[in-house]
Amino acid sequence: MVVDYREPFELQTHQIVQNDKGDTSAEWTTVFKGFARVANLGSREFWEAAATGAENTLKFFTRYHPSFPDVGTRDCRLLWRGKALDVTQIDNLNHQNDQIIMRAVMKDE
């Protein structure tokens, strides 16, 4: 099966960074840049998401990378097409380290 990963994205984590003077600040740091296939939710998934107010959720299908298991969904976001999306789920499909499915919600602007 040929999968078409054509949409560029960045996975970022929110980290506390310390500069040379010892001052700290919170910054978004890119942990992975890649390409994904992006899809809307299916009809059943859409209605389940709508029940919680997350009907603007997208699914990102991408190849596995070792940095994914280290990323928690509370502290990460996706940058896609100039927009920041909140990541709600990262799934290592069948635990085979082959494909990752991420669910991300578009933020209200």
Residue frames as a rotation matrix with the C-alpha (Angstrom) as fourth column:
MET 1
0.579 0.815 0.000 0.00
0.815 -0.579 0.000 0.00
0.000 0.000 -1.000 0.00
VAL 2
-0.487 -0.713 0.505 1.39
0.709 -0.660 -0.248 3.39
0.510 0.238 0.827 -1.00
VAL 3
0.416 0.558 -0.718 0.75
0.860 -0.497 0.113 6.16
-0.294 -0.665 -0.687 1.51
ASP 4
0.132 -0.282 0.950 0.99
0.665 -0.686 -0.296 9.73
0.735 0.671 0.097 0.30
TYR 5
0.314 -0.138 -0.939 2.75
0.829 -0.443 0.342 11.83
-0.463 -0.886 -0.024 2.95
ARG 6
-0.090 -0.342 0.936 2.76
0.858 -0.503 -0.101 15.27
0.505 0.794 0.338 1.36
GLU 7
0.730 0.436 0.526 1.76
0.131 -0.845 0.518 17.76
0.670 -0.309 -0.675 4.06
PRO 8
-0.388 -0.919 -0.065 4.74
0.306 -0.061 -0.950 19.27
0.869 -0.389 0.305 5.95
PHE 9
0.789 0.583 0.194 4.32
-0.012 -0.300 0.954 19.70
0.614 -0.755 -0.230 9.70
GLU 10
-0.455 -0.873 0.178 6.36
-0.265 -0.058 -0.963 20.29
0.850 -0.485 -0.205 12.84
LEU 11
0.576 0.502 -0.645 5.83
0.500 0.408 0.764 18.63
0.647 -0.763 -0.015 16.22
GLN 12
-0.266 -0.647 0.715 6.83
-0.215 -0.683 -0.698 20.99
0.940 -0.340 0.043 19.02
THR 13
0.164 0.275 -0.947 7.08
0.869 0.414 0.271 20.68
0.467 -0.868 -0.171 22.78
HIS 14
0.681 0.127 0.721 6.73
-0.184 -0.924 0.336 23.40
0.709 -0.362 -0.605 25.38
GLN 15
0.306 -0.686 -0.660 9.96
0.841 0.519 -0.150 23.59
0.446 -0.509 0.736 27.36
ILE 16
0.963 -0.152 -0.223 11.60
0.016 -0.793 0.609 25.81
-0.269 -0.590 -0.761 29.92
VAL 17
0.485 -0.817 0.313 14.87
0.683 0.131 -0.718 27.10
0.546 0.562 0.621 28.46
GLN 18
0.697 -0.353 -0.624 17.70
0.398 -0.534 0.746 28.77
-0.596 -0.769 -0.231 30.36
ASN 19
0.871 -0.414 0.266 19.92
0.049 -0.465 -0.884 31.38
0.490 0.783 -0.384 28.68
ASP 20
0.026 -0.989 -0.148 23.59
0.478 0.142 -0.867 32.19
0.878 -0.048 0.476 29.38
LYS 21
-0.497 -0.183 0.848 22.66
-0.462 -0.772 -0.437 34.61
0.735 -0.609 0.299 32.16
GLY 22
-0.981 0.119 -0.151 20.57
0.192 0.648 -0.737 32.02
0.010 -0.752 -0.659 33.99
ASP 23
-0.480 0.866 -0.143 17.22
-0.738 -0.486 -0.468 33.54
-0.474 -0.119 0.872 33.06
THR 24
-0.798 0.272 0.538 14.50
0.385 0.917 0.108 31.06
-0.464 0.293 -0.836 32.15
SER 25
-0.405 0.737 -0.541 11.67
-0.823 -0.552 -0.136 31.34
-0.399 0.390 0.830 29.68
ALA 26
0.004 0.512 0.859 9.04
0.139 0.850 -0.508 29.04
-0.990 0.122 -0.068 28.20
GLU 27
-0.341 -0.186 -0.922 9.55
-0.840 -0.380 0.387 28.31
-0.422 0.906 -0.027 24.50
TRP 28
0.817 0.521 0.248 8.19
-0.292 0.744 -0.601 26.00
-0.498 0.419 0.760 21.82
THR 29
-0.282 -0.957 -0.075 10.96
-0.728 0.162 0.666 23.71
-0.625 0.242 -0.742 20.57
THR 30
0.505 0.427 -0.750 10.67
-0.839 0.447 -0.310 21.62
0.203 0.786 0.584 17.41
VAL 31
-0.035 -0.486 0.873 11.35
-0.595 0.712 0.372 17.94
-0.803 -0.507 -0.314 18.14
PHE 32
-0.390 -0.066 0.918 10.33
0.543 0.789 0.287 16.55
-0.744 0.610 -0.272 14.76
LYS 33
-0.147 0.341 -0.929 9.82
-0.757 -0.644 -0.116 17.88
-0.637 0.685 0.353 11.23
GLY 34
-0.767 -0.106 0.633 8.16
0.204 0.895 0.397 15.61
-0.608 0.434 -0.665 8.76
PHE 35
-0.712 0.568 -0.413 5.43
-0.643 -0.293 0.707 14.98
0.281 0.770 0.574 6.26
ALA 36
-0.726 0.547 0.417 1.98
0.003 0.608 -0.794 13.55
-0.688 -0.575 -0.443 6.89
ARG 37
-0.661 0.729 0.176 -1.26
0.337 0.079 0.938 12.57
0.670 0.680 -0.298 5.25
VAL 38
-0.930 0.367 0.024 -3.98
-0.230 -0.530 -0.817 14.71
-0.287 -0.765 0.577 6.82
ALA 39
-0.620 0.776 -0.118 -7.60
0.359 0.414 0.837 13.57
0.698 0.476 -0.535 7.05
ASN 40
-0.288 0.667 0.687 -10.83
-0.828 -0.534 0.171 14.71
0.481 -0.520 0.706 8.63
LEU 41
-0.716 0.136 0.684 -12.54
-0.440 0.673 -0.595 12.49
-0.541 -0.727 -0.422 11.14
GLY 42
-0.852 0.514 -0.102 -14.92
0.285 0.619 0.732 9.80
0.439 0.594 -0.674 9.90
SER 43
-0.148 0.886 0.438 -18.64
-0.243 -0.462 0.853 10.33
0.959 0.020 0.284 10.55
ARG 44
0.629 0.372 -0.682 -18.76
0.498 0.481 0.722 8.31
0.596 -0.794 0.117 13.78
GLU 45
-0.259 -0.819 -0.511 -15.54
0.963 -0.175 -0.207 9.91
0.080 -0.546 0.834 15.07
PHE 46
-0.703 0.027 0.710 -16.91
0.157 -0.969 0.193 13.35
0.693 0.247 0.677 14.13
TRP 47
0.318 0.919 0.231 -20.07
-0.143 -0.195 0.970 12.91
0.937 -0.342 0.070 16.18
GLU 48
0.515 -0.230 -0.826 -18.08
0.813 0.436 0.386 11.60
0.271 -0.870 0.411 19.14
ALA 49
-0.608 -0.794 -0.035 -15.78
0.780 -0.588 -0.216 14.62
0.150 -0.158 0.976 18.92
ALA 50
-0.410 0.528 0.744 -18.72
0.004 -0.815 0.580 16.99
0.912 0.241 0.332 18.54
ALA 51
0.578 0.660 -0.481 -20.09
0.441 0.243 0.864 15.74
0.687 -0.711 -0.151 21.86
THR 52
0.323 -0.544 -0.774 -16.99
0.885 -0.115 0.451 17.15
-0.334 -0.831 0.445 23.56
GLY 53
0.854 0.090 -0.512 -16.67
-0.016 -0.980 -0.199 20.28
-0.520 0.178 -0.836 21.41
ALA 54
-0.158 -0.985 -0.072 -13.69
-0.283 -0.024 0.959 18.97
-0.946 0.172 -0.275 19.42
GLU 55
0.631 0.523 0.574 -15.33
0.344 0.474 -0.810 18.63
-0.696 0.708 0.119 16.02
ASN 56
0.860 -0.405 -0.311 -12.49
-0.501 -0.554 -0.665 20.57
0.097 0.728 -0.679 14.37
THR 57
0.282 -0.738 0.613 -10.12
-0.371 0.505 0.779 17.63
-0.885 -0.447 -0.132 14.94
LEU 58
0.572 -0.218 -0.791 -7.81
-0.774 0.177 -0.609 16.37
0.272 0.960 -0.067 12.19
LYS 59
0.792 -0.388 0.471 -5.88
0.103 0.846 0.523 13.11
-0.601 -0.365 0.711 11.93
PHE 60
0.413 -0.777 -0.476 -2.23
-0.911 -0.351 -0.218 13.19
0.002 0.523 -0.852 10.88
PHE 61
0.937 -0.177 0.301 -0.72
0.173 0.984 0.041 9.94
-0.303 0.014 0.953 9.56
THR 62
0.543 -0.821 -0.175 3.08
-0.807 -0.452 -0.382 9.92
0.234 0.348 -0.908 9.47
ARG 63
0.314 -0.535 -0.784 6.02
0.069 0.837 -0.543 7.55
0.947 0.116 0.300 9.65
TYR 64
0.909 -0.043 -0.415 7.29
0.415 0.195 0.889 6.47
0.043 -0.980 0.195 13.06
HIS 65
0.155 -0.903 0.401 10.28
-0.141 -0.422 -0.896 8.28
0.978 0.083 -0.193 14.53
PRO 66
-0.228 -0.303 -0.925 12.00
0.749 0.553 -0.365 7.46
0.622 -0.776 0.101 17.87
SER 67
-0.958 -0.161 0.236 11.20
-0.001 -0.823 -0.568 10.94
0.286 -0.545 0.788 19.24
PHE 68
-0.210 0.971 0.110 7.43
-0.358 -0.181 0.916 10.26
0.910 0.153 0.386 19.34
PRO 69
0.236 0.378 -0.895 7.32
0.621 0.650 0.438 8.08
0.747 -0.659 -0.081 22.50
ASP 70
-0.574 -0.572 -0.587 9.06
0.816 -0.335 -0.471 10.85
0.073 -0.749 0.659 24.47
VAL 71
-0.875 0.283 0.392 6.39
-0.174 -0.941 0.292 13.45
0.451 0.188 0.873 23.65
GLY 72
-0.638 0.715 -0.287 3.43
0.648 0.297 -0.701 13.93
-0.416 -0.633 -0.652 25.98
THR 73
-0.214 0.622 0.753 0.26
0.842 -0.274 0.465 15.40
0.495 0.733 -0.465 24.53
ARG 74
0.620 0.458 -0.637 -0.10
0.746 -0.595 0.298 17.95
-0.242 -0.660 -0.711 27.34
ASP 75
0.263 -0.649 -0.714 3.07
0.069 -0.725 0.685 19.75
-0.962 -0.230 -0.146 26.32
CYS 76
-0.709 -0.600 0.371 3.01
0.391 0.103 0.915 19.55
-0.587 0.794 0.162 22.54
ARG 77
0.366 0.774 -0.517 1.47
-0.227 -0.464 -0.856 21.09
-0.903 0.430 0.006 19.47
LEU 78
-0.052 -0.313 0.948 1.58
0.889 0.418 0.187 20.70
-0.455 0.853 0.256 15.70
LEU 79
-0.184 0.004 -0.983 2.41
-0.361 -0.930 0.064 23.48
-0.914 0.367 0.173 13.30
TRP 80
-0.451 0.149 0.880 0.62
0.745 0.606 0.280 22.90
-0.491 0.782 -0.384 10.01
ARG 81
-0.064 0.388 0.920 -0.14
0.874 -0.422 0.239 25.36
0.481 0.819 -0.312 7.22
GLY 82
-0.578 -0.310 0.755 0.83
0.057 -0.938 -0.342 28.27
0.814 -0.154 0.560 9.46
LYS 83
0.363 0.764 0.533 -1.52
-0.624 -0.226 0.748 27.25
0.692 -0.604 0.395 12.27
ALA 84
-0.797 -0.540 0.271 -0.87
-0.542 0.440 -0.716 25.77
0.268 -0.717 -0.644 15.70
LEU 85
0.252 0.865 -0.433 -2.96
-0.459 0.501 0.734 22.73
0.852 0.014 0.523 16.62
ASP 86
-0.043 -0.179 0.983 -3.31
-0.984 0.178 -0.010 21.14
-0.173 -0.968 -0.184 20.07
VAL 87
-0.506 -0.189 -0.842 -2.31
-0.423 0.905 0.051 17.47
0.752 0.382 -0.537 19.98
THR 88
0.234 0.685 0.690 -4.84
-0.968 0.100 0.230 15.29
0.089 -0.721 0.687 21.80
GLN 89
0.749 0.024 0.663 -3.53
-0.196 0.963 0.186 11.82
-0.633 -0.269 0.725 20.94
ILE 90
-0.038 -0.768 -0.639 -0.38
-0.996 0.084 -0.041 10.17
0.085 0.634 -0.768 19.57
ASP 91
0.675 0.394 0.624 -0.89
-0.447 0.891 -0.078 6.53
-0.587 -0.227 0.778 18.60
ASN 92
-0.540 -0.811 -0.225 1.91
-0.780 0.380 0.497 4.16
-0.318 0.444 -0.838 17.55
LEU 93
0.299 0.823 -0.484 -0.28
-0.943 0.331 -0.021 2.05
0.142 0.463 0.875 15.27
ASN 94
0.892 0.190 -0.410 -0.34
-0.147 0.980 0.134 -1.54
0.427 -0.059 0.902 16.58
HIS 95
0.700 -0.674 0.237 2.92
-0.404 -0.100 0.909 -0.81
-0.589 -0.732 -0.342 18.47
GLN 96
0.732 -0.385 0.562 4.85
0.627 0.704 -0.334 -1.72
-0.267 0.597 0.756 15.31
ASN 97
0.069 -0.723 -0.687 7.00
0.142 -0.675 0.724 1.43
-0.988 -0.147 0.056 15.14
ASP 98
-0.489 -0.152 0.859 5.89
0.842 0.177 0.510 1.91
-0.230 0.972 0.042 11.54
GLN 99
-0.370 0.456 0.809 3.14
0.388 -0.715 0.581 4.52
0.844 0.529 0.087 11.44
ILE 100
-0.832 0.132 -0.539 1.97
0.454 -0.395 -0.799 7.19
-0.318 -0.909 0.268 13.88
ILE 101
-0.099 0.835 0.541 -1.54
0.653 -0.355 0.669 8.60
0.751 0.420 -0.510 13.96
MET 102
-0.879 -0.165 -0.447 -1.91
0.448 -0.609 -0.655 11.92
-0.164 -0.776 0.609 15.73
ARG 103
0.223 0.939 0.264 -5.18
0.903 -0.301 0.307 13.67
0.367 0.170 -0.914 16.47
ALA 104
-0.803 -0.488 -0.341 -4.95
0.571 -0.794 -0.209 17.43
-0.168 -0.363 0.916 16.71
VAL 105
0.316 0.940 -0.128 -7.59
0.910 -0.338 -0.239 20.12
-0.268 -0.041 -0.963 17.32
MET 106
-0.317 -0.337 0.887 -7.46
0.636 -0.769 -0.065 23.41
0.704 0.543 0.458 15.48
LYS 107
-0.611 0.030 -0.791 -7.41
0.692 -0.464 -0.552 26.27
-0.384 -0.885 0.263 17.96
ASP 108
0.557 0.798 0.230 -10.09
0.830 -0.527 -0.181 28.94
-0.023 0.292 -0.956 17.80
GLU 109
-0.581 -0.794 0.177 -8.68
0.805 -0.593 -0.016 32.21
0.118 0.133 0.984 16.60
